[in-house]
Amino acid sequence: MKIANGMDFINDERVIGKWKYLGYSEDKNIKSTDNLIFENAPYKEIYFLPNGEPYWIFEGWTKGYLTICRGGDAPILTYSYDIYNVDGNDHLFFRKDDRTEVFVKENSEIYDRATLGRHDNIDVDFIDDEKVLGKWHSVGYVENIVDFVPSASKNDFYLKSVEFKPNGQLIQEYMDDTWNDKWTNGLVISLHRSTAAPYIIKTINDREYLFMEWRMGNYIYGGCDPDYYVFGR
């Protein structure tokens, strides 16, 4: 059996399950958890599914190796991993080009890609919000609402616009696709991802901006808190 990049799948029972991110080291040969550096990462947890099965950005694994693709036309990258027992617990040392990311094993459960991840209740009643109606264009992407500073510069955002239509109909225009979803007062409901992302409208320098939680892969599969897309009319 093959995985991404044509690699043969070799099982590794020790790696199967859920791993929690602890931090990273610039030492590519580290074997301990001493002096780890912690910073926000695109994923705070990794799941190893049976038979090297892929999910999200992780394109599959085989004994000693894990593959990642950032999406689009990005290449599938292969990185090695080692497992060491530290203070009585298994730790995974994920060897990347410029760092080693360290994870501790949370459990050895058998996860299924079809049910993996965190999803929201999207079975909610429609409540109108006349202030949000219309089309909003992306003008920013920030970790926290307070981080946003209005700017005249234009970036090429993956999510181009959101259009709130009457009766809860929503159109999300992406760089490579258009999604027909739903909304209700305070929530953008993604039927594709089964998420309900809160939104809020704030006035800054006499202009209205819409802040929407970005509940995509790193929220669903990576265990991360959502960042915010920012929109202007």
C-alpha positions in Angstrom: 0.0 0.0 0.0 1.2 3.5 -0.9 0.8 6.9 0.7 1.6 10.4 -0.6 4.9 10.8 -2.5 4.8 7.2 -3.5 6.0 5.9 -0.1 5.2 2.4 1.0 3.0 2.3 4.1 4.7 0.6 7.1 2.6 0.4 10.2 3.7 1.9 13.6 1.2 1.0 16.3 3.0 3.3 18.8 2.2 6.5 16.8 -1.6 5.8 16.2 -3.8 8.2 18.2 -3.8 11.8 19.3 -0.8 14.0 20.0 -0.8 17.4 21.7 1.7 20.2 20.8 4.1 21.3 23.5 6.4 23.6 21.6 9.5 23.5 19.4 13.2 23.6 19.4 15.7 24.9 16.9 17.8 21.8 17.7 17.0 19.2 14.9 18.3 16.4 17.1 16.6 17.1 20.3 15.4 14.1 22.4 14.0 15.9 25.5 11.4 18.5 26.3 13.8 20.9 28.0 13.8 24.6 26.9 11.0 24.3 24.4 9.8 27.5 22.7 6.1 27.9 22.6 4.3 29.9 19.9 1.0 29.7 18.0 1.2 27.0 15.5 -1.2 26.1 12.6 -2.0 23.0 14.5 -2.0 22.2 18.3 -2.8 18.5 17.8 -2.0 15.8 15.3 -4.0 12.6 14.7 -2.4 9.5 13.3 -5.1 7.4 11.6 -4.9 3.7 10.9 -3.3 2.6 7.6 -1.6 6.0 7.1 -4.9 7.6 6.2 -4.7 11.3 5.3 -6.8 14.2 6.7 -6.8 18.0 6.4 -3.2 19.1 5.5 -1.7 15.8 6.6 -1.4 13.7 3.4 -0.6 10.5 5.1 2.1 8.8 7.2 4.3 5.7 7.3 6.6 4.5 10.0 9.0 7.3 10.8 7.5 9.8 8.3 4.6 12.3 8.1 3.6 14.2 4.9 2.1 17.7 4.8 0.6 19.8 2.0 -0.4 23.5 2.6 -3.1 23.3 -0.1 -3.5 24.5 -3.7 -0.4 23.9 -5.8 1.9 23.6 -2.8 4.1 20.5 -2.9 3.6 17.5 -0.5 6.5 17.7 1.9 7.8 14.7 3.8 9.3 15.0 7.3 10.6 12.4 9.7 9.5 11.8 13.3 10.9 10.0 16.3 9.2 8.8 19.4 10.9 8.8 22.8 9.6 8.1 26.3 10.1 11.2 28.4 9.1 11.1 32.1 6.9 8.1 31.5 5.0 9.5 28.5 5.5 9.0 24.8 6.7 12.2 23.0 6.8 12.7 19.2 9.6 14.7 17.8 8.6 16.0 14.4 11.7 17.0 12.4 11.1 19.9 10.1 13.7 21.8 8.0 14.4 24.5 10.6 13.0 23.1 13.8 11.7 20.1 15.8 8.1 20.3 16.9 7.4 18.3 20.1 4.1 16.6 21.0 3.0 14.5 23.9 0.6 11.5 23.4 -2.9 12.1 24.7 -4.4 8.8 23.8 -4.1 5.8 21.5 -7.6 5.8 20.2 -8.6 4.7 16.7 -9.9 7.8 14.9 -11.9 7.9 11.7 -11.5 10.7 9.1 -15.3 10.9 8.5 -16.0 11.8 12.1 -12.7 13.5 13.0 -12.6 17.2 14.1 -14.7 19.7 16.0 -18.0 20.9 14.5 -20.7 23.3 15.6 -24.5 23.1 15.9 -25.7 24.5 12.6 -29.4 23.6 13.2 -30.4 27.1 14.3 -33.4 29.3 13.6 -33.1 32.3 11.4 -33.1 35.7 13.1 -32.9 38.8 11.0 -30.1 41.4 11.2 -30.8 44.3 8.8 -27.4 45.9 9.6 -25.5 43.0 8.0 -27.4 42.8 4.7 -25.4 43.4 1.6 -21.9 42.5 0.2 -18.8 42.8 2.3 -15.3 42.6 0.8 -12.2 41.3 2.6 -9.9 44.0 3.9 -7.9 42.2 6.6 -7.0 39.0 8.5 -6.0 39.3 12.2 -5.4 37.1 15.2 -7.6 39.3 17.5 -10.1 42.0 16.7 -8.0 44.6 18.6 -5.1 43.9 16.2 -6.9 45.3 13.2 -5.7 48.6 11.8 -7.5 50.0 8.8 -5.1 50.3 5.8 -5.4 51.4 2.2 -3.2 48.5 1.1 -4.9 45.6 -0.8 -4.0 42.0 -0.2 -5.1 39.0 -2.2 -7.2 37.2 0.4 -8.3 33.6 0.0 -11.8 34.5 1.0 -12.7 37.4 -1.2 -16.2 38.5 0.0 -19.3 37.5 1.8 -22.8 38.5 0.8 -25.7 38.4 3.3 -29.0 38.0 1.5 -32.5 38.2 2.9 -34.0 35.2 4.7 -30.6 33.8 5.8 -29.0 33.1 2.4 -25.3 33.7 2.2 -22.7 33.6 -0.6 -19.0 33.2 0.2 -16.7 34.0 -2.7 -13.3 32.3 -2.5 -10.3 32.6 -4.7 -11.1 29.3 -6.3 -14.8 28.6 -5.5 -18.1 30.0 -4.4 -20.1 28.6 -1.5 -23.8 29.0 -0.9 -24.3 28.9 2.8 -26.6 30.4 5.5 -26.6 33.0 8.2 -28.5 34.1 11.2 -28.1 37.1 13.6 -24.5 36.9 14.8 -23.5 33.7 13.0 -22.2 32.7 9.6 -23.2 29.1 9.0 -21.0 26.9 6.8 -23.0 24.0 5.5 -19.8 22.6 4.0 -17.8 22.5 7.2 -20.6 22.3 9.8 -19.4 25.4 11.6 -21.3 28.4 13.0 -18.8 31.3 13.0 -19.7 34.3 15.1 -19.6 37.8 13.5 -19.7 41.3 14.9 -19.9 44.7 13.3 -17.7 47.5 14.6 -17.4 51.1 13.6 -13.7 52.3 13.3 -12.9 55.8 12.0 -16.6 56.3 10.9 -16.5 53.2 8.8 -18.3 49.9 9.5 -16.2 46.7 9.6 -17.4 43.1 9.9 -15.3 40.7 11.9 -15.9 37.0 11.4 -14.2 34.1 13.2 -12.3 32.0 10.7 -13.5 28.5 11.6 -11.7 26.4 9.1 -9.1 23.6 9.1 -6.9 24.8 12.0 -10.1 25.3 14.1 -11.8 22.0 13.0 -8.8 19.7 12.9 -5.9 21.6 14.5 -7.4 22.4 17.9 -6.6 26.1 17.5 -8.6 29.2 18.4 -10.0 30.9 15.3 -8.5 34.1 13.8 -10.7 36.7 12.2 -11.4 37.8 8.7 -12.2 41.5 8.4 -14.6 42.9 5.8 -15.6 46.4 4.7 -18.6 47.3 2.5 
